[in-house]
């Protein structure tokens, strides 16, 4: 006779202290999470989530994940139903747990098992007692703790993110009680279980991390071109680089290029930026560590002119359907015209050759709403965007 009872599982997330060394010999800290997650009845797999670490709060130097599997035989009973002969009965409780996810090259696996044996006399006809009946109650089987620690800087980048983002792990169990006896018996099985997960980040607070960038300033070269200049007091043993960023609103930044640090020591750095739009431009420098942690310089801003791309407006705007372009400072050439709707879907994509004129009619749109007209110089790839309202 073989019989298997599957385990109902609860997950408890605990935390322990781990050691890590911050730059300049500062003591490390930790950020850990403590929560309890339960599997619904009959479910043997689920997703377990932990918050990502906000890079504004510091740098992660390690991630440590530990699992300790525990199984509970709440009740296991055998009653010999053979009235003529005694019998030996055997059962084995076993369970294997798997967890996969970020930072793990393969599955973390933990296995527990325990055998049970009952020597029972012939049935005495009395249910639930006597020498023909054997029972185990509330027997807890605790497995060894299995841990995995991530310290490779490149592997830690996936653990950074905004406060509402998370890393997800897949958790799965297989197991139960296996009955190997062939004699007839009345069998009762009830099991439960738990797994303790310890998840934590080793951290270095932002206040103890070095910012090697000094004296960041802007130098305007032409009306549309600017140099970003700064000094770096660089550390030979630290792995980072510098990246320049620009924004037109002081909030959303994009990269304009990167510079590797000077391994020989202090150095002077420069990035050159040419504007494709007229207006106030905001600049900052990021110091990017190998593990994905970043620190930012102070922000600088300057007014720049477009680098020669023709300024244009739409006519008429609002419009009853006609789409036209009026150049404010006409430059002859070939231009790619893209018309997009409010959902970002491209409705029109065409090229025009503009020569000896300052107005171009593109066609008409039938549906009312808001559209975006993008004009791109085919040679320089500089572009501008205007909004059009069809009423």
C-alpha positions as CSV (number, residue, x, y, z in Angstrom):
1,X,0.0,0.0,0.0
2,X,1.3,3.5,-0.9
3,X,-0.2,6.7,0.2
4,X,1.1,10.3,0.0
5,X,-0.3,13.3,1.9
6,X,0.9,16.7,0.6
7,X,2.0,19.4,2.9
8,X,0.2,22.7,3.6
9,X,2.9,25.4,3.8
10,X,3.3,28.7,5.5
11,X,6.3,31.0,4.8
12,X,7.9,33.2,7.5
13,X,10.4,35.8,6.4
14,X,13.0,36.6,9.0
15,X,16.2,38.5,9.0
16,X,19.7,38.2,10.3
17,X,22.7,40.5,10.4
18,X,25.4,40.2,7.7
19,X,28.7,41.9,7.5
20,X,29.8,44.2,4.6
21,X,32.5,46.8,4.3
22,X,31.6,50.3,3.2
23,X,34.1,52.6,1.4
24,X,36.6,54.4,3.6
25,X,36.3,51.7,6.3
26,X,32.8,52.9,7.5
27,X,30.7,50.3,9.3
28,X,28.0,48.6,7.3
29,X,24.3,48.6,7.9
30,X,21.4,46.4,6.9
31,X,17.9,46.6,5.5
32,X,15.8,43.5,6.2
33,X,12.2,42.4,5.8
34,X,10.0,40.4,8.2
35,X,6.7,39.1,7.0
36,X,4.6,36.0,6.9
37,X,3.1,34.5,3.7
38,X,0.8,31.5,3.6
39,X,0.1,29.1,0.8
40,X,-3.7,28.5,0.3
41,X,-4.9,24.9,0.8
42,X,-3.7,22.7,-2.0
43,X,-1.3,25.2,-3.5
44,X,2.3,24.0,-3.8
45,X,3.9,27.0,-5.5
46,X,3.6,30.8,-5.4
47,X,5.5,34.0,-6.0
48,X,7.3,35.6,-3.1
49,X,8.2,39.3,-3.4
50,X,10.6,41.6,-1.6
51,X,11.1,45.4,-2.0
52,X,13.9,46.6,-4.1
53,X,16.5,49.0,-2.5
54,X,16.1,52.7,-3.3
55,X,19.4,53.9,-4.5
56,X,18.8,57.3,-3.0
57,X,19.2,55.7,0.4
58,X,22.7,54.4,-0.2
59,X,24.5,51.5,-1.8
60,X,23.9,47.7,-1.6
61,X,27.1,45.7,-1.0
62,X,25.4,42.3,-0.7
63,X,22.1,40.4,-0.8
64,X,21.6,37.4,1.5
65,X,18.8,34.9,1.2
66,X,18.4,31.9,3.5
67,X,15.8,29.2,3.7
68,X,15.1,26.7,6.6
69,X,12.4,24.2,5.9
70,X,10.3,22.8,8.6
71,X,7.7,20.0,8.4
72,X,5.1,19.0,11.0
73,X,3.5,15.6,11.1
74,X,0.4,16.7,12.9
75,X,-1.0,13.2,13.1
76,X,0.0,9.9,11.6
77,X,-1.8,6.7,12.8
78,X,-1.9,3.1,11.8
79,X,-4.4,0.5,13.0
80,X,-3.9,-3.1,12.0
81,X,-7.1,-4.5,10.5
82,X,-5.9,-8.1,10.2
83,X,-7.6,-10.1,13.1
84,X,-5.2,-13.0,12.6
85,X,-1.7,-11.7,12.3
86,X,0.6,-8.9,13.6
87,X,2.2,-6.6,11.0
88,X,5.0,-4.0,10.7
89,X,4.0,-0.7,9.1
90,X,6.4,1.9,7.6
91,X,6.0,5.5,6.5
92,X,8.4,8.2,5.5
93,X,7.7,12.0,5.7
94,X,9.6,13.9,3.0
95,X,9.7,17.3,1.4
96,X,11.8,19.2,-1.1
97,X,11.7,22.9,-1.5
98,X,12.9,25.0,-4.5
99,X,13.3,28.7,-4.8
100,X,14.5,30.5,-8.0
101,X,14.9,34.2,-8.8
102,X,17.2,37.2,-8.9
103,X,20.7,36.7,-7.7
104,X,20.4,32.9,-7.9
105,X,22.3,31.1,-10.7
106,X,20.1,28.0,-10.2
107,X,17.5,26.8,-7.7
108,X,18.2,26.9,-4.0
109,X,17.1,23.4,-2.8
110,X,16.3,22.2,0.7
111,X,15.2,18.6,1.5
112,X,14.0,17.0,4.7
113,X,12.8,13.5,5.6
114,X,12.0,11.2,8.5
115,X,11.0,7.5,8.7
116,X,8.3,6.1,11.0
117,X,7.9,2.4,11.9
118,X,5.1,0.7,13.8
119,X,5.0,-3.0,15.0
120,X,1.3,-3.7,15.6
121,X,-0.3,-6.8,16.9
122,X,-3.4,-8.5,15.4
123,X,-6.6,-6.4,15.5
124,X,-8.4,-6.5,18.8
125,X,-11.5,-5.0,17.3
126,X,-11.3,-1.8,19.4
127,X,-10.8,1.3,17.3
128,X,-8.1,3.9,18.1
129,X,-6.4,2.1,21.0
130,X,-4.6,-1.0,22.1
131,X,-1.5,-2.9,20.8
132,X,-2.9,-2.9,17.3
133,X,-2.9,0.9,17.1
134,X,0.1,3.3,16.7
135,X,0.1,7.1,16.4
136,X,2.5,10.1,16.1
137,X,1.3,13.5,17.1
138,X,2.8,17.0,16.4
139,X,6.2,15.8,15.4
140,X,8.3,18.7,13.9
141,X,11.1,17.9,11.5
142,X,13.5,20.9,11.0
143,X,15.9,20.9,8.1
144,X,19.3,22.6,7.9
145,X,19.6,26.2,6.8
146,X,20.6,26.8,3.2
147,X,21.9,30.3,2.3
148,X,23.0,32.2,-0.8
149,X,24.9,35.5,-0.7
150,X,25.4,37.8,-3.6
151,X,28.3,40.2,-3.5
152,X,29.3,40.5,-7.2
153,X,28.7,44.2,-7.9
154,X,27.2,43.6,-11.4
155,X,24.8,41.1,-10.0
156,X,23.5,43.6,-7.4
157,X,22.1,46.0,-10.0
158,X,18.8,44.2,-10.3
159,X,18.1,44.9,-6.6
160,X,17.9,48.7,-7.1
161,X,14.6,50.3,-7.9
162,X,11.9,52.8,-6.8
163,X,10.2,52.3,-3.5
164,X,7.2,50.5,-5.1
165,X,9.2,48.1,-7.2
166,X,10.0,44.6,-6.1
167,X,12.1,41.5,-6.8
168,X,10.2,38.3,-7.3
169,X,11.1,34.7,-6.4
170,X,9.3,31.5,-7.4
171,X,8.8,29.1,-4.5
172,X,7.7,25.4,-5.0
173,X,7.4,22.4,-2.8
174,X,7.0,18.7,-3.4
175,X,6.4,16.1,-0.7
176,X,4.2,14.4,1.9
177,X,4.0,11.1,3.7
178,X,4.7,7.9,1.7
179,X,3.3,4.6,3.0
180,X,5.4,1.6,2.0
181,X,3.6,-1.2,3.9
182,X,1.6,-3.8,2.0
183,X,-0.6,-5.0,4.9
184,X,-4.1,-3.8,5.4
185,X,-4.5,-1.0,7.9
186,X,-6.7,2.0,8.8
187,X,-4.4,5.0,8.2
188,X,-4.8,8.6,9.3
189,X,-2.5,11.4,8.0
190,X,-2.4,15.1,8.7
191,X,0.6,17.3,8.0
192,X,1.6,20.9,7.8
193,X,4.8,22.8,7.4
194,X,6.6,26.1,7.2
195,X,9.8,27.6,5.6
196,X,11.8,30.4,7.1
197,X,13.2,32.8,4.6
198,X,15.8,35.4,5.6
199,X,16.2,38.2,3.1
200,X,18.3,41.3,3.7
201,X,20.5,43.8,2.0
202,X,24.0,44.8,3.3
203,X,24.0,48.6,2.9
204,X,26.2,51.6,3.0
205,X,24.2,54.8,3.8
206,X,24.6,57.6,1.3
207,X,26.2,59.8,4.0
208,X,29.3,57.6,4.1
209,X,29.8,57.1,0.4
210,X,32.4,59.2,-1.3
211,X,31.4,61.8,-4.0
212,X,34.6,62.2,-5.9
213,X,33.3,65.0,-8.2
214,X,34.3,68.6,-7.4
215,X,33.9,72.0,-9.0
216,X,31.2,71.3,-11.6
217,X,30.6,74.2,-13.9
218,X,29.4,75.0,-17.5
219,X,31.3,76.9,-20.2
220,X,29.2,78.2,-23.1
221,X,31.1,77.7,-26.4
222,X,28.5,79.0,-28.9
223,X,24.9,79.9,-28.7
224,X,24.0,76.2,-29.0
225,X,27.1,74.5,-27.6
226,X,28.3,74.1,-24.0
227,X,31.1,72.3,-22.2
228,X,30.4,70.5,-18.9
229,X,33.6,70.7,-16.7
230,X,34.5,69.1,-13.4
231,X,37.4,67.8,-11.3
232,X,37.6,64.3,-10.0
233,X,39.5,63.3,-6.9
234,X,39.5,59.7,-7.9
235,X,40.2,56.5,-6.0
236,X,42.3,53.8,-7.8
237,X,40.5,50.9,-6.0
238,X,36.9,52.1,-6.5
239,X,35.0,51.0,-9.6
240,X,32.9,53.8,-11.0
241,X,32.6,56.2,-14.0
242,X,31.0,59.6,-14.7
243,X,28.0,60.3,-16.8
244,X,26.6,63.6,-18.0
245,X,22.9,64.2,-18.1
246,X,20.7,67.0,-19.6
247,X,17.0,68.0,-18.9
248,X,14.7,70.6,-20.3
249,X,12.5,70.7,-17.2
250,X,15.0,70.0,-14.4
251,X,13.2,66.7,-13.6
252,X,13.5,64.2,-16.4
253,X,17.2,63.7,-17.4
254,X,18.8,61.8,-20.3
255,X,22.4,60.8,-20.8
256,X,24.7,62.9,-23.1
257,X,27.8,60.7,-22.7
258,X,30.1,59.0,-20.2
259,X,33.7,59.4,-19.1
260,X,35.9,56.7,-17.4
261,X,37.6,57.8,-14.2
262,X,41.3,58.5,-14.1
263,X,42.9,55.5,-12.4
264,X,46.1,57.4,-11.8
265,X,44.4,59.8,-9.4
266,X,42.8,63.2,-9.7
267,X,41.8,64.5,-13.1
268,X,40.0,67.1,-15.1
269,X,36.9,66.1,-17.1
270,X,34.8,67.5,-19.9
271,X,31.8,66.6,-21.9
272,X,30.5,68.8,-24.8
273,X,26.8,69.1,-25.5
274,X,25.1,70.7,-28.6
275,X,21.5,71.7,-28.2
276,X,18.8,70.7,-30.7
277,X,16.2,72.9,-29.0
278,X,16.1,76.5,-27.8
279,X,15.5,77.2,-24.1
280,X,16.9,76.6,-20.6
281,X,18.9,73.4,-20.3
282,X,19.7,71.7,-16.9
283,X,22.8,69.6,-16.4
284,X,24.2,67.3,-13.8
285,X,26.9,64.6,-13.5
286,X,26.2,61.1,-12.2
287,X,28.9,59.1,-10.5
288,X,28.0,55.5,-11.3
289,X,29.4,52.6,-9.3
290,X,29.9,49.1,-10.9
291,X,27.0,47.7,-8.8
292,X,24.5,50.2,-10.2
293,X,24.5,52.7,-7.3
294,X,24.7,56.3,-8.3
295,X,25.4,59.7,-6.7
296,X,24.6,63.0,-8.3
297,X,26.4,66.4,-8.5
298,X,24.6,69.6,-7.9
299,X,22.5,70.9,-10.9
300,X,23.7,73.7,-13.3
301,X,21.6,75.4,-15.9
302,X,22.2,77.6,-19.0
303,X,20.1,79.1,-21.9
304,X,21.0,77.6,-25.3
305,X,19.8,78.2,-28.8
306,X,18.9,75.5,-31.3
307,X,21.9,74.3,-33.3
308,X,20.5,75.3,-36.6
309,X,17.4,73.1,-37.0
310,X,14.7,75.3,-38.5
311,X,12.1,76.6,-36.1
312,X,8.6,75.9,-37.2
313,X,5.0,76.3,-36.3
314,X,1.8,74.6,-37.4
315,X,-0.8,76.4,-39.5
316,X,-3.6,76.7,-38.9
317,X,-3.6,75.6,-35.2
318,X,-6.2,74.9,-34.0
319,X,-7.3,73.5,-37.4
320,X,-10.4,72.0,-39.0
321,X,-8.3,69.3,-40.5
322,X,-5.6,71.0,-42.6
323,X,-2.1,70.2,-41.5
324,X,0.6,72.6,-42.6
325,X,4.1,73.7,-41.5
326,X,5.4,77.3,-41.4
327,X,9.1,77.7,-41.0
328,X,10.3,80.6,-38.9
329,X,13.9,80.5,-40.1
330,X,13.7,78.5,-43.3
331,X,16.6,76.1,-44.2
332,X,16.2,74.2,-47.4
333,X,16.7,70.4,-47.2
334,X,14.9,67.0,-46.8
335,X,12.8,66.5,-43.8
336,X,10.9,63.5,-42.4
337,X,7.4,64.3,-41.2
338,X,5.7,62.0,-38.6
339,X,2.2,62.6,-37.4
340,X,1.1,60.8,-34.2
341,X,-2.2,60.6,-32.3
342,X,-2.7,61.0,-28.6
343,X,-1.9,57.3,-28.1
344,X,1.5,57.6,-29.7
345,X,0.4,55.7,-32.8
346,X,2.0,56.8,-36.1
347,X,-0.7,58.0,-38.6
348,X,1.6,59.5,-41.2
349,X,5.3,59.1,-42.0
350,X,6.6,60.8,-45.1
351,X,9.6,62.8,-46.4
352,X,9.4,66.2,-48.0
353,X,11.9,68.2,-49.9
354,X,11.7,71.9,-48.9
355,X,13.3,74.3,-51.4
356,X,12.8,78.1,-51.7
357,X,9.7,78.3,-49.6
358,X,8.7,78.8,-46.0
359,X,5.4,77.0,-45.9
360,X,4.6,73.3,-46.5
361,X,1.0,71.8,-46.6
362,X,1.1,68.2,-45.5
363,X,-2.5,67.1,-46.0
364,X,-5.5,66.8,-43.7
365,X,-6.8,64.9,-40.7
366,X,-10.5,63.9,-40.4
367,X,-10.9,62.9,-36.7
368,X,-11.1,65.6,-34.0
369,X,-8.5,65.5,-31.2
370,X,-4.9,66.2,-30.3
371,X,-2.0,65.2,-32.6
372,X,1.8,65.6,-32.5
373,X,3.8,66.7,-35.6
374,X,7.5,65.7,-35.5
375,X,9.8,67.2,-38.1
376,X,13.3,65.6,-38.4
377,X,16.2,66.8,-40.6
378,X,17.2,63.7,-42.6
379,X,20.9,64.8,-42.7
380,X,21.5,66.0,-39.1
381,X,18.8,63.9,-37.5
382,X,17.8,66.9,-35.3
383,X,14.1,67.1,-34.7
384,X,11.4,69.2,-33.2
385,X,7.8,68.4,-32.1
386,X,4.7,70.6,-32.1
387,X,1.2,69.9,-30.9
388,X,-1.8,70.3,-33.2
389,X,-5.5,70.5,-32.3
390,X,-8.2,69.4,-34.8
391,X,-11.5,70.8,-33.7
